[in-house]
Amino acid sequence: MDPAVFEEWMMTILVTILIGFMGFIVWDLAKKSKAGRFGTFILFFVLGLGIMAFVIKTVVIAYIES
């Protein structure tokens, strides 16, 4: 297997695991701090913005390279 392909797969897989773990951390933080519905929504919204930025960056790079 080509090292570049392996790196691309591992980055995708490991970033997905990291995002899932961050989601768990945010959920646990909201639960322990008793953030309520709105606070939990805001926490996940901000996490979602970070995830969207990563996805948009990946799409833009793929578009530029093609």
DSSP file (Angstrom, degrees, kcal/mol; ACC not computed):
  #  RESIDUE AA STRUCTURE BP1 BP2  ACC     N-H-->O    O-->H-N    N-H-->O    O-->H-N    TCO  KAPPA ALPHA  PHI   PSI    X-CA   Y-CA   Z-CA
    1    1 A M              0   0    0      0, 0.0     0, 0.0     0, 0.0     0, 0.0   0.000 360.0 360.0 360.0 136.9    0.0    0.0    0.0
    2    2 A D     >  -     0   0    0      1,-0.1     4,-2.3     4,-0.0     3,-0.3  -0.448 360.0-131.2 -66.2 134.7    1.2    3.4   -0.9
    3    3 A P  H  > S+     0   0    0      0, 0.0     4,-2.6     0, 0.0     5,-0.2   0.844 106.5  55.8 -58.7 -33.9    2.2    5.5    2.2
    4    4 A A  H  > S+     0   0    0      2,-0.2     4,-2.1     1,-0.2     5,-0.1   0.903 108.9  46.5 -65.8 -40.0    0.1    8.5    0.9
    5    5 A V  H  > S+     0   0    0     -3,-0.3     4,-2.5     2,-0.2     5,-0.2   0.917 112.7  50.3 -66.6 -43.4   -3.0    6.4    0.6
    6    6 A F  H  X S+     0   0    0     -4,-2.3     4,-2.7     1,-0.2     5,-0.2   0.918 110.7  49.2 -60.3 -44.1   -2.4    4.9    4.1
    7    7 A E  H  X S+     0   0    0     -4,-2.6     4,-2.4     1,-0.2    -1,-0.2   0.897 110.7  50.4 -62.7 -40.6   -1.9    8.4    5.6
    8    8 A E  H  X S+     0   0    0     -4,-2.1     4,-2.2     2,-0.2    -2,-0.2   0.923 112.9  46.0 -64.1 -44.4   -5.1    9.6    4.0
    9    9 A W  H  X S+     0   0    0     -4,-2.5     4,-2.8     2,-0.2     5,-0.2   0.934 114.1  47.6 -62.9 -47.2   -7.1    6.6    5.3
   10   10 A M  H  X S+     0   0    0     -4,-2.7     4,-3.1     1,-0.2     5,-0.3   0.889 110.7  51.7 -64.8 -38.6   -5.7    6.9    8.8
   11   11 A M  H  X S+     0   0    0     -4,-2.4     4,-2.4    -5,-0.2     5,-0.3   0.940 112.8  45.6 -62.9 -44.7   -6.3   10.6    8.9
   12   12 A T  H  X S+     0   0    0     -4,-2.2     4,-1.7    -5,-0.2    -2,-0.2   0.936 118.0  42.4 -63.1 -46.5   -9.9   10.1    7.9
   13   13 A I  H  X S+     0   0    0     -4,-2.8     4,-2.1     2,-0.2    -2,-0.2   0.937 117.6  44.7 -67.2 -47.4  -10.5    7.3   10.4
   14   14 A L  H  X S+     0   0    0     -4,-3.1     4,-2.5    -5,-0.2    -1,-0.2   0.859 112.2  51.3 -70.2 -34.9   -8.6    8.8   13.3
   15   15 A V  H  X S+     0   0    0     -4,-2.4     4,-2.5    -5,-0.3    -1,-0.2   0.887 109.3  52.1 -67.4 -36.8  -10.2   12.3   12.8
   16   16 A T  H  X S+     0   0    0     -4,-1.7     4,-2.2    -5,-0.3    -2,-0.2   0.916 111.1  46.7 -63.1 -43.0  -13.6   10.6   12.8
   17   17 A I  H  X S+     0   0    0     -4,-2.1     4,-2.4     2,-0.2    -2,-0.2   0.908 111.9  51.4 -63.8 -41.5  -12.8    8.8   16.1
   18   18 A L  H  X S+     0   0    0     -4,-2.5     4,-2.6     2,-0.2    -2,-0.2   0.901 109.1  50.1 -62.1 -41.9  -11.5   12.1   17.5
   19   19 A I  H  X S+     0   0    0     -4,-2.5     4,-2.2     2,-0.2    -1,-0.2   0.911 110.7  49.7 -64.3 -42.2  -14.7   13.9   16.6
   20   20 A G  H  X S+     0   0    0     -4,-2.2     4,-2.0     2,-0.2    -2,-0.2   0.914 111.7  48.4 -61.4 -42.7  -16.8   11.2   18.2
   21   21 A F  H  X S+     0   0    0     -4,-2.4     4,-2.4     2,-0.2    -2,-0.2   0.894 110.2  51.3 -65.3 -40.0  -14.7   11.4   21.3
   22   22 A M  H  X S+     0   0    0     -4,-2.6     4,-2.6     2,-0.2    -1,-0.2   0.875 107.3  54.4 -64.4 -36.2  -15.0   15.2   21.4
   23   23 A G  H  X S+     0   0    0     -4,-2.2     4,-2.5     2,-0.2    -2,-0.2   0.911 108.6  48.3 -61.5 -42.1  -18.8   14.8   21.1
   24   24 A F  H  X S+     0   0    0     -4,-2.0     4,-2.7     2,-0.2    -2,-0.2   0.912 111.2  50.4 -63.0 -42.6  -18.7   12.5   24.1
   25   25 A I  H  X S+     0   0    0     -4,-2.4     4,-2.7     2,-0.2    -2,-0.2   0.919 111.6  47.5 -62.3 -44.0  -16.6   15.1   26.0
   26   26 A V  H  X S+     0   0    0     -4,-2.6     4,-2.7     2,-0.2    -2,-0.2   0.919 112.6  49.0 -64.4 -43.3  -19.0   17.9   25.1
   27   27 A W  H  X S+     0   0    0     -4,-2.5     4,-2.3     2,-0.2    -2,-0.2   0.926 113.4  46.7 -61.6 -44.4  -22.0   15.8   26.1
   28   28 A D  H  X S+     0   0    0     -4,-2.7     4,-2.8     2,-0.2     5,-0.2   0.898 112.2  50.7 -64.7 -40.9  -20.4   14.9   29.4
   29   29 A L  H  X S+     0   0    0     -4,-2.7     4,-2.1     2,-0.2    -2,-0.2   0.920 111.5  47.7 -62.0 -44.3  -19.4   18.5   30.0
   30   30 A A  H  <>S+     0   0    0     -4,-2.7     5,-2.3     1,-0.2     4,-0.4   0.893 113.9  47.9 -64.5 -39.3  -23.0   19.7   29.4
   31   31 A K  H ><5S+     0   0    0     -4,-2.3     3,-0.8    -5,-0.2    -2,-0.2   0.937 114.4  44.2 -67.4 -47.0  -24.4   17.0   31.6
   32   32 A K  H 3<5S+     0   0    0     -4,-2.8    -2,-0.2     1,-0.2    -1,-0.2   0.818 116.5  46.0 -70.3 -30.4  -22.0   17.7   34.5
   33   33 A S  T 3<5S-     0   0    0     -4,-2.1    -1,-0.2    -5,-0.2    -2,-0.2   0.467 105.3-128.3 -90.6  -0.1  -22.4   21.5   34.3
   34   34 A K  T < 5 +     0   0    0     -3,-0.8    -3,-0.2    -4,-0.4    -4,-0.1   0.942  43.3 169.3  52.5  52.7  -26.2   21.2   34.0
   35   35 A A     >< -     0   0    0     -5,-2.3     4,-1.0     1,-0.2    -4,-0.1   0.706  29.8-143.3 -70.5 -21.3  -26.1   23.4   30.9
   36   36 A G  H  >  -     0   0    0     -6,-0.4     4,-2.1     3,-0.2     5,-0.2  -0.207  38.0 -57.5  81.2-179.5  -29.7   22.7   30.0
   37   37 A R  H  > S+     0   0    0      2,-0.2     4,-2.5     1,-0.2    -1,-0.2   0.938 135.8  45.2 -65.6 -48.0  -31.1   22.4   26.5
   38   38 A F  H  > S+     0   0    0      1,-0.2     4,-2.5     2,-0.2    -1,-0.2   0.921 114.4  48.1 -65.8 -43.9  -30.0   25.7   25.2
   39   39 A G  H  X S+     0   0    0     -4,-1.0     4,-2.4     2,-0.2    -1,-0.2   0.897 112.6  48.9 -62.7 -41.0  -26.4   25.4   26.6
   40   40 A T  H  X S+     0   0    0     -4,-2.1     4,-2.5     2,-0.2     5,-0.2   0.903 110.3  52.0 -64.9 -41.0  -26.1   21.9   25.3
   41   41 A F  H  X S+     0   0    0     -4,-2.5     4,-2.5     2,-0.2    -2,-0.2   0.930 110.1  48.5 -59.5 -46.0  -27.3   23.1   21.9
   42   42 A I  H  X S+     0   0    0     -4,-2.5     4,-2.4     2,-0.2     5,-0.2   0.919 110.9  50.7 -62.1 -44.5  -24.7   25.9   21.9
   43   43 A L  H  X S+     0   0    0     -4,-2.4     4,-2.0     1,-0.2    -1,-0.2   0.931 115.0  42.1 -59.7 -46.7  -21.9   23.5   22.9
   44   44 A F  H  X S+     0   0    0     -4,-2.5     4,-2.6     2,-0.2    -1,-0.2   0.824 111.0  57.4 -71.8 -30.4  -22.7   21.1   20.1
   45   45 A F  H  X S+     0   0    0     -4,-2.5     4,-2.0    -5,-0.2    -2,-0.2   0.928 108.5  45.8 -63.1 -44.9  -23.3   23.9   17.6
   46   46 A V  H  X S+     0   0    0     -4,-2.4     4,-1.8     2,-0.2    -2,-0.2   0.908 113.0  49.7 -66.1 -41.4  -19.8   25.2   18.2
   47   47 A L  H  X S+     0   0    0     -4,-2.0     4,-2.0     1,-0.2    -1,-0.2   0.909 109.9  52.7 -61.2 -40.7  -18.4   21.6   17.9
   48   48 A G  H  X S+     0   0    0     -4,-2.6     4,-2.8     1,-0.2    -2,-0.2   0.856 104.5  55.1 -63.0 -36.5  -20.4   21.3   14.7
   49   49 A L  H  X S+     0   0    0     -4,-2.0     4,-2.2     2,-0.2    -1,-0.2   0.906 108.1  49.3 -63.5 -40.4  -18.8   24.5   13.3
   50   50 A G  H  X S+     0   0    0     -4,-1.8     4,-1.8     2,-0.2    -2,-0.2   0.902 112.1  47.7 -64.0 -40.6  -15.4   23.0   13.9
   51   51 A I  H  X S+     0   0    0     -4,-2.0     4,-2.4     2,-0.2    -2,-0.2   0.909 110.9  51.4 -66.3 -42.3  -16.3   19.8   12.2
   52   52 A M  H  X S+     0   0    0     -4,-2.8     4,-3.0     1,-0.2     5,-0.2   0.889 107.0  54.0 -62.1 -38.9  -17.8   21.7    9.2
   53   53 A A  H  X S+     0   0    0     -4,-2.2     4,-2.3     1,-0.2    -1,-0.2   0.907 109.2  48.4 -62.1 -41.2  -14.6   23.7    8.9
   54   54 A F  H  X S+     0   0    0     -4,-1.8     4,-2.1     2,-0.2    -2,-0.2   0.922 113.8  46.3 -64.3 -43.8  -12.6   20.5    8.7
   55   55 A V  H  X S+     0   0    0     -4,-2.4     4,-2.4     2,-0.2    -2,-0.2   0.919 112.8  49.5 -65.8 -43.4  -15.0   19.0    6.0
   56   56 A I  H  X S+     0   0    0     -4,-3.0     4,-2.8     1,-0.2     5,-0.2   0.907 109.9  51.8 -62.6 -41.3  -15.0   22.3    4.0
   57   57 A K  H  X S+     0   0    0     -4,-2.3     4,-2.4    -5,-0.2    -1,-0.2   0.915 110.3  48.8 -60.3 -43.0  -11.2   22.4    4.1
   58   58 A T  H  X S+     0   0    0     -4,-2.1     4,-2.2     2,-0.2    -2,-0.2   0.912 112.9  47.4 -63.9 -43.0  -11.0   18.8    2.8
   59   59 A V  H  X S+     0   0    0     -4,-2.4     4,-2.3     2,-0.2    -2,-0.2   0.913 112.1  49.4 -65.9 -42.7  -13.5   19.5    0.0
   60   60 A V  H  X S+     0   0    0     -4,-2.8     4,-2.6     2,-0.2    -2,-0.2   0.916 111.5  48.7 -64.6 -42.7  -11.7   22.7   -1.0
   61   61 A I  H  X S+     0   0    0     -4,-2.4     4,-2.4    -5,-0.2    -1,-0.2   0.918 111.9  49.1 -63.6 -42.1   -8.3   20.9   -1.1
   62   62 A A  H  X S+     0   0    0     -4,-2.2     4,-1.0     1,-0.2    -1,-0.2   0.882 112.5  49.0 -63.6 -37.3   -9.8   18.1   -3.2
   63   63 A Y  H  < S+     0   0    0     -4,-2.3     3,-0.3     2,-0.2    -2,-0.2   0.904 112.1  47.6 -67.9 -42.0  -11.3   20.6   -5.6
   64   64 A I  H  < S+     0   0    0     -4,-2.6    -2,-0.2     1,-0.2    -1,-0.2   0.887 110.7  51.7 -67.3 -39.2   -8.1   22.6   -5.9
   65   65 A E  H  <        0   0    0     -4,-2.4    -1,-0.2     1,-0.2    -2,-0.2   0.713 360.0 360.0 -72.9 -20.1   -6.0   19.4   -6.6
   66   66 A S     <        0   0    0     -4,-1.0    -1,-0.2    -3,-0.3    -2,-0.2   0.475 360.0 360.0 -91.6 360.0   -8.3   18.2   -9.3
